[in-house]
């Protein structure tokens, strides 16, 4: 950021994005109108839960999910900022779609908690092409001469199409859509929000926001994240002489790149790091780069972090996550 001005930032941002796209592979064209198939529904608390299939990639690839629609979605009054009375929405990404809606492991039910607070929620799980139960299969064929699309970037592309699916719903305000996820889902949400500018904000729950090979859970080196190569599958585990780095991750480490470059792409959109065991308070050192970019652009209070001792979410961290989305996506109308 040295000697940069706000007027120069768009060019610098484009350079950073182009560098990461070159490393991670270029997305295929986004889907203009992703199809949403409604399979079954039930009423829970103060929202309707729809089981859905969402179109997320070429050749009509789909992902299973749950769409939660608050009862207030019908007949909600408008406002100056939002005359149609549309609701804010949050995309939640994780291993499976059930957990976020309260049908899986406890304290990860972000979707159900947000729906009760008046958010439309789309919860999705891992698409078939990127299943962790089998070797990663490319999302689509890579054009000749281009680097293959890495799994985390492919997942970000999936999230971008899910954003469009939400934005096309008549009861959703397309300008107020956020994204979140925990752990693996936190990595997915981080790459999605940084690489796709239409997400209004994001919460990343303890994904590991920097590269750190002393922490086995911050495993960006694995082939299902940033270490994929078409011709070989590295052995799982922390990089070593017998398990060398592979793919773009290898290139990034060798050239001194780190995830603070990705964080900068969020500016001036707000984000919260819901830090746990992998993202303790020392991560502010990395986040200071994003703060500097926002200050350059004339913005404050756009970068936040909370901390807990455990990797798993807690009732307090869940409340903070929900409060963040309420603060950002339900901000008072601009008069």
C-alpha positions in Angstrom: 0.0 0.0 0.0 3.0 2.3 0.2 2.6 5.4 -2.0 -0.8 4.3 -3.1 -3.9 6.6 -3.4 -7.6 5.8 -3.5 -7.6 6.6 -7.2 -4.9 4.0 -7.9 -6.6 1.3 -5.9 -8.9 -0.1 -8.6 -5.9 -0.8 -10.8 -4.0 -2.4 -8.0 -7.1 -4.5 -7.0 -7.4 -5.7 -10.6 -3.8 -6.7 -10.6 -4.2 -8.7 -7.4 -7.3 -10.4 -8.7 -5.7 -11.2 -12.0 -2.7 -12.7 -10.2 -4.9 -15.0 -8.0 -7.0 -16.0 -11.0 -3.9 -16.9 -12.9 -2.7 -19.1 -9.9 -6.1 -20.6 -9.2 -7.6 -20.9 -12.7 -10.2 -18.8 -14.5 -13.9 -19.4 -13.8 -16.2 -20.5 -16.6 -19.0 -18.0 -17.4 -21.4 -17.5 -14.5 -24.9 -18.8 -14.8 -27.3 -16.0 -15.5 -30.4 -17.6 -14.0 -29.5 -20.7 -11.9 -32.5 -23.1 -11.6 -33.8 -23.9 -8.2 -35.8 -27.1 -7.9 -38.1 -27.2 -4.8 -38.5 -30.8 -3.5 -40.3 -30.6 -0.2 -41.1 -28.1 2.5 -42.0 -27.8 6.2 -42.8 -25.0 8.6 -40.4 -24.6 11.5 -40.6 -21.9 14.2 -41.2 -18.7 12.2 -39.8 -19.7 8.8 -40.5 -22.2 6.0 -37.8 -24.8 5.2 -37.6 -25.8 1.6 -35.4 -28.7 0.4 -33.9 -27.7 -2.9 -31.5 -28.5 -5.7 -29.6 -25.5 -7.1 -27.8 -25.3 -10.4 -24.2 -24.4 -9.8 -22.0 -25.2 -12.8 -21.9 -26.0 -16.5 -23.7 -29.2 -17.9 -26.4 -28.7 -15.3 -24.4 -29.7 -12.2 -26.4 -29.2 -9.1 -26.0 -29.1 -5.3 -28.4 -30.1 -2.6 -29.5 -27.5 -0.1 -32.1 -26.0 2.1 -33.7 -22.6 1.5 -35.1 -21.0 4.7 -37.7 -18.3 4.1 -39.0 -16.2 7.1 -42.7 -15.8 7.5 -42.2 -12.1 7.2 -41.2 -12.5 3.5 -44.8 -12.2 2.5 -46.5 -8.9 3.1 -43.4 -7.1 4.5 -43.6 -3.3 4.2 -41.0 -1.4 2.2 -38.7 1.4 3.0 -36.8 4.2 1.3 -33.8 2.0 0.9 -35.8 -1.1 0.0 -39.2 -0.1 -1.4 -40.2 -3.7 -2.3 -39.7 -4.8 1.2 -37.2 -7.5 0.2 -35.2 -9.3 2.9 -31.5 -9.6 3.4 -30.1 -13.1 2.7 -27.1 -15.2 3.7 -25.5 -18.1 1.9 -24.0 -20.8 4.2 -21.5 -23.3 2.9 -20.3 -26.4 4.7 -19.7 -30.2 4.3 -23.4 -30.8 4.2 -26.5 -28.6 4.0 -28.3 -30.1 7.0 -25.9 -28.8 9.7 -26.5 -25.1 9.2 -30.3 -25.5 9.4 -30.1 -27.3 12.7 -30.2 -30.9 11.5 -26.6 -31.7 12.3 -23.8 -31.0 14.8 -24.9 -28.5 17.5 -23.7 -24.9 17.5 -23.3 -24.8 13.8 -26.9 -24.0 13.1 -26.1 -20.5 11.7 -28.9 -20.7 9.1 -31.7 -21.5 11.5 -30.6 -18.8 13.8 -30.5 -16.2 11.0 -33.8 -17.3 9.6 -35.4 -16.7 13.0 -34.0 -13.2 12.8 -35.6 -12.4 9.4 -32.9 -13.5 6.9 -33.6 -15.6 3.9 -30.9 -18.4 4.1 -29.5 -20.8 1.5 -27.5 -23.6 3.1 -25.5 -25.9 0.7 -23.1 -28.8 1.1 -20.1 -29.9 -0.9 -20.9 -30.5 -4.6 -20.2 -33.9 -6.0 -17.2 -32.8 -8.1 -15.4 -31.6 -5.0 -16.4 -34.4 -2.6 -13.7 -35.0 0.1 -14.5 -38.7 0.0 -12.9 -39.1 -3.4 -10.1 -37.5 -5.4 -11.0 -34.1 -6.7 -12.6 -34.0 -10.1 -12.3 -30.8 -12.1 -15.4 -28.7 -12.3 -15.1 -28.4 -16.0 -12.5 -28.8 -18.8 -9.7 -26.3 -18.7 -9.1 -24.4 -21.9 -5.7 -25.2 -23.5 -2.9 -23.0 -22.1 -4.8 -22.0 -18.9 -4.0 -23.3 -15.4 -6.5 -25.8 -14.0 -9.2 -24.5 -11.7 -8.3 -25.2 -8.1 -10.9 -26.7 -5.8 -11.2 -23.6 -3.5 -11.7 -21.4 -6.5 -14.2 -23.8 -8.1 -16.1 -23.7 -4.8 -16.1 -19.9 -4.9 -17.5 -20.1 -8.4 -20.3 -22.4 -7.0 -21.0 -19.8 -4.3 -21.2 -17.0 -6.9 -23.9 -18.9 -8.7 -25.7 -19.5 -5.5 -25.6 -15.7 -4.8 -27.3 -15.2 -8.2 -29.9 -17.8 -7.3 -30.7 -15.9 -4.1 -30.6 -12.5 -5.8 -33.2 -13.7 -8.3 -35.7 -14.6 -5.6 -38.5 -12.1 -5.5 -38.3 -11.8 -1.7 -34.5 -11.2 -1.5 -32.7 -7.8 -1.7 -29.9 -8.5 -4.2 -27.7 -5.8 -2.7 -27.9 -7.4 0.8 -26.5 -10.9 0.5 -23.7 -12.2 2.7 -21.9 -15.5 3.0 -20.5 -17.5 5.9 -19.1 -20.9 6.8 -17.2 -22.7 9.5 -13.7 -24.3 9.2 -13.7 -25.9 5.7 -16.8 -23.8 5.1 -14.9 -20.7 6.4 -12.2 -21.3 3.8 -14.9 -21.6 1.2 -16.7 -18.5 2.3 -13.4 -16.5 2.4 -12.5 -17.4 -1.1 -16.1 -16.8 -2.3 -16.5 -13.4 -0.8 -13.0 -12.2 -1.8 -13.2 -13.5 -5.4 -16.8 -12.4 -6.0 -17.5 -8.8 -5.4 -21.3 -9.0 -5.3 -21.3 -10.5 -1.8 -22.1 -7.6 0.5 -20.2 -8.9 3.5 -18.9 -12.1 5.0 -18.1 -14.0 8.2 -15.3 -16.5 8.2 -15.4 -18.9 11.1 -11.9 -20.1 12.1 -10.7 -21.1 8.6 -7.1 -20.2 9.1 -6.8 -16.8 7.4 -3.0 -17.1 6.7 -0.8 -19.9 5.5 0.8 -21.6 8.5 2.4 -25.1 8.2 2.8 -25.4 12.0 -1.0 -25.8 12.2 -2.2 -29.1 10.5 -5.8 -27.8 10.3 -4.7 -24.8 8.2 -4.2 -27.2 5.4 -4.4 -25.2 2.2 -1.6 -27.4 0.8 -4.0 -30.4 0.4 -5.2 -31.2 -3.1 -8.9 -30.5 -2.3 -7.9 -26.8 -1.5 -4.9 -25.3 -3.4 -2.5 -28.2 -3.9 -4.3 -30.0 -6.8 -2.3 -31.3 -9.8 -3.8 -33.2 -12.6 -0.9 -35.7 -12.9 -0.4 -36.6 -9.2 -2.2 -36.7 -5.9 0.0 -35.7 -3.0 -0.1 -37.8 0.2 -2.2 -36.2 2.9 -0.5 -34.3 5.7 1.8 -31.3 6.5 4.4 -30.6 3.8 7.7 -32.3 4.3 10.6 -33.8 2.4 8.5 -36.9 1.8 5.3 -35.0 1.2 6.4 -32.0 -0.9 4.1 -29.0 -1.6 2.2 -29.2 -4.9 0.1 -27.1 -7.2 -0.4 -23.3 -6.8 0.2 -23.6 -3.0 3.8 -24.6 -3.8 4.1 -21.6 -6.1 2.6 -19.2 -3.5 5.0 -20.3 -0.7 8.0 -20.1 -3.0 7.1 -16.6 -4.1 6.1 -15.3 -0.7 2.4 -14.9 -1.3 -0.1 -15.1 1.5 -3.8 -14.7 2.1 -3.7 -11.1 3.2 -3.6 -10.3 -0.6 -7.0 -12.1 -0.9 -8.4 -10.2 2.1 -7.6 -6.9 0.5 -10.1 -7.7 -2.3 -12.9 -7.4 0.2 -12.4 -3.6 0.7 -14.6 -1.7 1.3 -17.0 -4.5 2.0 -17.2 -5.5 5.7 -16.1 -8.9 7.0 -15.7 -10.6 10.4 -13.2 -13.3 11.3 -14.9 -15.4 14.0 -11.6 -16.7 15.3 -11.0 -19.8 17.3 -8.0 -22.1 17.7 -6.7 -21.5 14.2 -7.3 -17.8 14.2 -6.2 -16.3 17.5 -5.7 -12.6 18.3 -2.2 -12.6 16.6 -4.0 -12.8 13.2 -4.6 -9.0 13.6 -1.1 -8.7 12.0 -2.5 -10.1 8.8 -5.8 -8.2 9.0 -4.0 -4.9 9.4 -3.3 -5.0 5.6 -7.1 -5.0 5.0 -7.6 -2.2 7.5 -4.9 -0.1 5.6 -6.7 -0.6 2.3 -10.0 0.5 3.8 -8.4 3.5 5.4 -6.9 4.4 2.0 -10.4 4.3 0.6 -11.8 6.4 3.4 -13.6 3.6 5.3 -13.3 2.5 9.0 -14.8 -0.3 11.0 -14.9 -2.7 8.0 -12.6 -5.4 9.4 -13.5 -7.2 12.6 -12.4 -10.2 14.6 -13.7 -12.0 17.6 -11.9 -14.8 19.5 -12.7 -18.0 21.4 -10.4 -20.7 22.7 -11.9 -23.6 20.7 -12.1 -24.3 17.0 -15.8 -25.2 17.5 -18.3 -22.3 17.6 -19.8 -21.3 20.9 -23.1 -19.7 21.9 -21.3 -16.4 22.2 -19.5 -16.6 18.8 -22.8 -17.6 17.2 -24.5 -14.5 18.7 -21.6 -12.4 17.4 -22.0 -13.9 13.9 -25.7 -13.1 13.8 -25.2 -9.7 15.3 -22.7 -8.9 12.6 -25.1 -9.8 9.8 -27.9 -7.8 11.5 -25.6 -4.8 11.9 -24.4 -4.8 8.3 -27.3 -6.2 6.3 -30.1 -4.6 8.3 -28.5 -1.1 8.6 -30.8 1.9 8.9 -32.2 3.3 5.6 -30.1 6.0 4.0 -32.2 9.2 4.2 
